Amino acid sequence: MLDLANGAKKRRAGGQVFGLWGDRMQLRNRIALMSGVALAFAGGTTAWHRSGAARAQATMPCDTATTPFCNSTVPLPATWAGRRFTLAQGYPATSPADVTPWTAFNPVSQPHQYIEAVLAYFYEGNIRPDVETSFDPTMNTVRGWYNAPWQDVGTNGREPAHGLTRERTSQPQELAPTQKQFWNNYAIGFYNAAGATAIGKMWANHGKPDPTQASNMPEGTVGAKLLFTTADDVEVPYLKGAPSWNVYIYKDVHNRFPKPTDARDKVAVRLLQIDIAVKDKNAPLGWVFGTFVYGGGPGGKPGSGWTNVAPVGLMWGNDPGYSGTGPLKESWINPAVKMPHLGYQGRLNGPVDNKISSCLSCHSTAESPEGQMTPPNGADPAPWFRNIPSGSAFDPGRIPLDYSLQLSVGLGSFNTAKAIQNTRDPAKRRLMMKRLEAIDRLPPRDGGTAR
């Protein structure tokens, strides 16, 4: 669910990147720093090359130790007249005073009221009459919202119009009984100021991030994620009237395994899912996760606009040891929403998410080095459904990133880019890049492995 993940439960999307170095001598001379020119990985090739994106960034470098983080490394066509994404990266040193309307409700005994209060908080100042300009943090006059960095790399990295990353692909009948084709999905995540303070501390040194600074996010942190689908309202009727953004993504919206060199085009994507996560001391593990579906899912109410969403549910624990029969004790599943699938054994997950996982189980793997987000084929799933307290790592000896997959994935991307640029042996670099292409074949939430 909440990828707070552009990429997995999912691994993020995008067209190219690991920062382009002009030639091998430059690579050797800049080992200590991220290059000022974007390192672009040319999908099935084994060569670093100077792309259009790199040329555009040659005078405005990003993702280096001394420059801002990249917005996107996918170049837009010269004729593009739509939105252009700008990463919200002015992370505050301290969190300003803010309202916390969800604290009026108990997440365990009042889950419906709780999740609706969080959604209203996220919506405030973000919804505008112009759908295309909605959820642009630079236009919110109520409160600050921020994006996690380093979601711009790999096959699934940020597209340049709205900053969406490629998520798990929906298989036939996963979204609705009438769905016949595979459809690609894209998403963007946000953090409120409380969460952004931890991001800023972790990335205070752009060339040497310190994950321990985000091992226990501040109380009141809210993460929220908008997930859009390329699916149409013929195969998924409840999407009729959904807010739509024009984005620059892979043209073949049914291809489960795109390559960075595949053709892109202007594509309209529809709002499908909204994920929320709240750091709350009143929750047993310190975190509450919830998800919404547009239109209430199959058989839901017709309507239009951002507010026509219904909660799929809320969860505050993983129900370890659950046999698969009887009621879940640590989740609320909305009986009014009838999705074709939920998570493992009926635990909470959104329509885009992997049915072998759950919101909390997936996010509990956020750590450094990166963990495996979902159980591998044939593995005992029990370790993924433990109740792991906030501030604790999924795997022994690793640094927890407190249920933030966006930070975990971003740090993994940074470390991979640095490892490649520090590898002087051309044969080893080629092997590393081939491995990356194989890994990016499936986003982590689709069962893919960590970088």
C-alpha positions in Angstrom: 0.0 0.0 0.0 1.4 3.4 0.9 4.6 3.2 -0.8 5.6 6.0 0.9 6.5 4.3 -2.4 7.1 5.5 -5.4 8.1 1.5 -6.0 6.9 -1.1 -3.9 5.1 -2.4 -2.0 6.5 -1.3 -5.3 9.5 0.1 -6.9 9.4 3.4 -8.5 9.1 4.3 -11.9 10.7 6.4 -14.4 12.6 6.4 -17.5 16.3 6.5 -16.9 18.8 7.5 -14.4 21.6 6.8 -12.2 23.2 10.0 -13.3 25.2 10.3 -16.5 28.9 10.7 -16.5 30.4 11.9 -19.7 33.3 9.5 -19.9 35.3 7.0 -17.9 37.9 9.6 -16.8 35.1 11.8 -15.4 33.7 8.8 -13.6 37.1 8.2 -11.9 37.5 11.8 -11.0 34.1 12.2 -9.4 33.9 9.1 -7.3 33.4 11.1 -4.1 30.5 13.1 -5.4 27.3 12.6 -7.3 27.8 13.9 -10.8 26.3 17.3 -11.8 25.0 15.6 -14.9 22.3 12.9 -14.6 23.6 9.4 -14.9 21.2 7.8 -17.3 21.0 4.1 -17.7 20.1 3.2 -21.3 17.6 0.3 -20.8 19.0 -2.9 -22.5 22.4 -1.5 -23.3 25.6 -1.6 -21.2 26.9 1.9 -21.9 26.5 5.1 -20.0 25.6 7.8 -22.4 24.9 11.5 -22.5 21.1 11.8 -22.9 18.8 14.7 -23.6 18.0 14.8 -19.9 21.7 14.9 -19.0 22.3 17.8 -21.5 19.5 19.7 -20.0 20.9 19.3 -16.5 24.5 20.1 -17.5 24.0 23.7 -16.5 21.6 22.9 -13.7 23.0 19.8 -11.9 21.0 17.9 -9.4 21.4 14.9 -7.1 24.9 15.8 -6.3 26.4 16.4 -2.8 26.1 20.1 -3.3 23.0 20.6 -5.4 19.2 20.1 -5.0 17.6 16.7 -5.6 16.4 16.0 -9.1 12.8 16.6 -10.0 12.8 14.0 -12.7 15.4 12.7 -15.1 13.0 11.9 -17.9 13.1 14.7 -20.6 9.8 16.1 -21.8 9.2 16.7 -25.5 10.0 20.2 -26.7 6.3 20.7 -27.5 5.1 19.8 -24.0 2.6 22.5 -22.8 1.3 20.8 -19.6 2.4 20.7 -16.0 6.1 20.2 -15.0 6.8 18.6 -11.7 8.9 20.3 -9.1 10.1 18.2 -6.1 8.9 19.8 -2.8 12.2 19.6 -1.0 12.3 22.6 1.3 12.2 20.3 4.4 11.7 22.3 7.6 14.1 22.1 10.5 11.2 22.0 12.9 7.5 21.3 12.5 5.2 24.4 12.7 2.1 24.3 14.9 -0.6 22.3 13.1 -4.0 20.8 13.7 -4.4 17.0 14.2 -8.1 16.3 13.7 -7.7 12.5 13.8 -6.6 12.6 17.5 -10.3 13.3 18.4 -10.9 9.6 17.5 -9.5 6.3 18.6 -8.2 4.4 15.6 -9.2 1.0 17.2 -12.7 1.8 18.3 -13.5 4.6 15.8 -11.7 3.6 12.6 -14.1 5.1 10.1 -14.1 8.5 11.8 -10.3 8.4 12.2 -9.5 7.7 8.6 -12.0 10.3 7.3 -10.4 12.9 9.5 -6.9 12.1 8.1 -8.2 12.3 4.6 -9.8 15.7 5.2 -6.5 17.0 6.6 -4.7 15.8 3.5 -7.3 17.4 1.2 -7.2 20.8 2.9 -5.5 23.3 0.7 -4.6 20.6 -1.9 -7.9 20.4 -3.9 -8.4 23.2 -6.5 -11.0 23.8 -9.2 -8.3 22.9 -11.8 -7.7 19.2 -11.4 -4.2 19.5 -13.0 -3.0 21.9 -10.3 -4.5 20.0 -7.4 -2.0 18.5 -5.0 0.8 20.9 -6.0 2.5 21.7 -2.7 3.7 25.0 -4.0 0.1 26.2 -4.2 -1.1 25.0 -0.8 -1.5 28.0 1.5 -2.8 25.9 4.5 0.2 23.7 5.3 3.4 22.3 3.7 3.6 19.0 2.0 6.9 17.5 0.8 8.2 14.7 -1.4 10.9 12.2 -0.6 14.1 12.4 -2.8 15.8 9.9 -5.0 12.6 8.4 -6.5 13.8 9.5 -10.0 16.0 6.5 -10.9 15.5 3.3 -12.8 12.8 1.9 -15.1 10.1 3.0 -12.7 11.4 6.4 -11.7 9.5 9.8 -11.6 7.9 11.0 -14.8 8.4 14.7 -15.3 4.8 16.1 -15.5 3.4 15.3 -12.1 6.3 13.3 -10.5 4.5 9.9 -10.6 6.4 6.7 -10.2 5.4 3.4 -11.7 3.7 1.0 -9.3 2.5 -2.5 -9.4 0.6 -3.5 -12.6 -3.1 -4.6 -12.1 -3.8 -8.0 -13.5 -7.1 -8.9 -15.2 -10.1 -8.9 -12.7 -8.0 -7.4 -9.9 -9.8 -4.0 -10.1 -13.2 -5.2 -11.3 -14.8 -8.4 -12.6 -15.0 -6.7 -16.0 -11.3 -6.0 -16.2 -9.8 -7.9 -19.1 -6.3 -6.4 -19.6 -3.2 -5.6 -17.6 -3.1 -1.9 -16.7 -0.1 0.1 -15.4 -0.5 2.2 -12.3 1.4 5.3 -11.1 1.7 7.2 -7.8 3.1 10.1 -5.9 3.6 10.3 -2.1 3.7 13.3 0.2 4.7 13.9 3.8 3.5 16.7 6.1 5.9 19.0 7.9 6.4 16.6 10.9 7.6 13.8 8.6 9.6 16.2 6.4 11.7 17.2 9.4 13.0 13.7 9.5 13.6 13.6 5.8 15.6 16.8 6.0 17.8 15.5 8.8 18.4 12.2 7.0 19.4 14.0 3.8 21.1 17.1 5.4 24.3 16.0 3.6 23.1 15.2 0.1 26.2 13.1 -0.6 26.1 11.2 2.6 22.6 10.5 4.0 22.2 9.4 7.6 19.3 6.9 7.9 19.5 6.9 11.7 17.9 10.4 11.6 14.7 8.8 10.2 14.7 5.6 12.3 11.8 7.0 14.5 9.6 9.5 12.7 8.1 12.3 14.8 4.7 12.0 16.4 2.0 13.4 14.1 3.8 12.4 10.9 1.3 11.9 8.1 2.2 10.2 4.8 -0.3 10.3 2.0 -0.2 8.8 -1.5 -2.3 9.3 -4.6 -2.4 6.3 -6.9 -3.6 6.7 -10.5 -4.3 4.0 -13.1 -4.2 3.9 -16.8 -7.3 1.7 -16.8 -10.4 3.1 -18.5 -14.0 3.2 -17.1 -15.1 0.6 -19.6 -13.2 -2.2 -17.9 -13.4 -0.5 -14.5 -16.8 1.2 -14.4 -16.4 2.8 -10.9 -13.6 5.0 -12.3 -16.2 7.1 -14.2 -15.8 10.7 -13.1 -12.5 10.2 -11.4 -10.0 13.1 -11.4 -7.5 12.7 -14.2 -4.0 14.0 -14.7 -2.0 14.2 -18.0 1.4 12.5 -17.5 4.3 11.5 -19.6 4.6 7.8 -19.2 5.2 4.6 -21.2 3.0 4.6 -24.2 2.1 0.9 -23.9 -0.1 1.1 -20.8 -0.5 -2.7 -20.8 3.1 -3.7 -20.8 4.2 -5.2 -17.4 7.9 -5.1 -18.3 8.8 -1.8 -19.9 12.4 -0.7 -20.5 13.7 2.8 -20.1 14.1 3.1 -23.9 10.5 2.3 -24.6 8.3 5.0 -26.1 6.6 7.5 -23.9 3.6 9.7 -24.6 1.1 12.0 -23.0 -1.4 9.7 -21.2 -4.4 10.5 -19.0 -4.4 8.6 -15.8 -7.4 8.3 -13.4 -7.4 8.5 -9.6 -7.9 5.0 -8.2 -6.6 4.8 -4.7 -5.4 7.0 -1.8 -3.2 5.7 1.0 -2.6 7.3 4.4 -0.2 6.5 7.2 -0.1 8.3 10.6 2.5 8.1 13.4 0.2 7.9 16.4 1.2 7.0 20.0 -2.4 5.8 20.6 -1.9 3.0 18.1 -0.4 -0.3 19.4 2.6 -0.3 17.1 2.9 3.5 16.8 1.5 3.6 13.2 -2.0 3.5 11.6 -2.4 2.7 7.9 -5.5 3.1 5.8 -6.6 3.1 2.1 -9.4 4.5 0.0 -10.8 3.5 -3.4 -12.4 5.8 -5.9 -16.1 5.5 -6.3 -16.4 2.9 -3.5 -15.1 0.1 -5.8 -17.3 -2.3 -7.8 -20.9 -1.5 -7.3 -20.1 1.7 -5.6 -21.9 5.0 -5.9 -21.5 7.1 -9.1 -20.0 10.5 -8.8 -17.1 12.7 -9.7 -14.3 14.7 -8.1 -11.7 14.1 -5.5 -14.1 13.5 -2.6 -15.9 10.6 -4.3 -13.8 8.0 -2.5 -14.6 5.4 0.2 -12.4 3.8 2.8 -11.4 0.2 2.2 -10.3 0.0 5.8 -7.8 0.9 8.5 -5.2 -1.3 10.3 -3.1 -0.9 13.4 -1.6 -4.4 13.5 -0.8 -7.5 11.4 -2.8 -10.1 13.3 0.2 -12.4 13.7 -0.8 -16.0 13.9 -4.2 -15.4 12.3 -5.4 -18.7 10.8 -7.4 -17.1 7.9 -10.8 -17.8 9.4 -12.9 -15.7 11.8 -12.7 -11.9 12.3 -9.4 -9.9 12.2 -8.7 -8.2 15.4 -6.2 -5.5 14.3 -7.9 -4.2 11.2 -11.2 -2.6 10.3 -12.5 -3.6 6.8 -15.3 -1.5 5.5 -18.3 -3.7 4.9 -19.7 -1.2 2.4 -16.8 -1.7 0.0 -16.6 -5.0 -2.0 -13.2 -5.2 -3.7 -12.2 -8.2 -5.8 -9.2 -8.7 -3.5 -7.8 -7.5 -0.2 -4.4 -8.5 1.3 -3.1 -11.8 2.6 -6.0 -13.8 4.4 -8.2 -10.7 4.1 -5.9 -8.2 5.7 -6.1 -4.6 4.5 -4.6 -3.7 1.2 -5.6 -1.3 -1.6 -6.8 -2.2 -5.1 -3.3 -1.7 -6.6 -1.5 -3.7 -3.9 -0.2 -7.2 -3.8 -2.7 -9.7 -2.3 0.1 -11.7 -0.7 0.9 -8.7 1.5 -0.8 -6.0 3.7 -0.4 -2.3 4.3 1.5 -2.7 7.5 3.4 -5.8 6.6 4.9 -4.3 3.5 5.8 -1.0 5.2 7.3 -2.8 8.2 10.2 -3.8 5.8 11.4 -0.2 5.5 15.0 -0.4 6.5 18.6 0.1 5.3 19.9 -1.9 3.6 16.5 -2.6 1.9 14.5 -5.6 2.9 12.3 -7.9 0.9 8.8 -6.2 0.8 6.7 -9.3 0.2 7.3 -13.0 1.0 9.3 -14.7 -1.8 7.6 -17.7 -3.5 7.6 -20.7 -1.2 8.8 -18.7 1.8 7.0 -18.9 5.2 4.9 -15.7 5.2 4.8 -15.5 9.0 7.8 -13.1 9.4 6.0 -10.6 7.2 3.0 -10.5 9.5 4.8 -9.8 12.8 3.8 -6.8 14.9 7.0 -4.7 14.6 7.0 -1.6 16.8 7.8 1.8 15.4 11.5 2.4 15.4 12.4 -1.3 15.1 14.0 -3.0 12.0 12.4 -5.8 10.1 15.8 -7.7 9.9 18.3 -7.9 12.7 21.3 -5.6 12.4 19.7 -3.2 9.9 18.7 0.4 10.4 14.9 0.9 10.6 13.3 3.6 8.5 10.1 3.6 10.5 7.6 2.2 8.0 8.7 4.7 5.2 9.3 2.7 2.0 9.9 6.0 0.2 12.9 6.7 2.3 14.0 3.0 2.1 13.7 2.9 -1.7 15.3 6.3 -2.2 18.3 5.4 -0.1 18.6 2.1 -1.9 18.6 4.0 -5.2 21.3 6.5 -3.9 23.5 3.6 -2.7 23.1 1.7 -6.0 24.0 4.8 -8.0 27.0 5.5 -5.8 28.2 1.8 -6.1 28.0 1.9 -9.9 29.9 5.2 -10.2 32.6 3.9 -7.8 33.1 0.7 -9.8 36.1 1.3 -12.2 36.0 -2.1 -13.8 33.9 -1.8 -17.0 32.9 -5.5 -16.9 31.6 -5.2 -13.4 29.7 -2.0 -14.3 28.0 -3.9 -17.1 27.1 -6.7 -14.8 25.7 -4.3 -12.2 23.6 -2.5 -14.9 22.2 -5.8 -16.2 21.3 -6.8 -12.7 19.5 -3.5 -12.3 17.5 -4.0 -15.5 16.5 -7.5 -14.2 15.5 -6.1 -10.8 13.5 -3.3 -12.3 11.5 -5.8 -14.4 9.1 -6.1 -11.4 8.5 -3.3 -8.8 9.1 -4.7 -5.3 5.4 -4.6 -4.4 4.9 -6.8 -7.4 7.1 -9.4 -5.9 10.4 -8.0 -7.2 13.5 -8.0 -5.1 15.2 -5.1 -3.4 18.1 -3.4 -5.3 
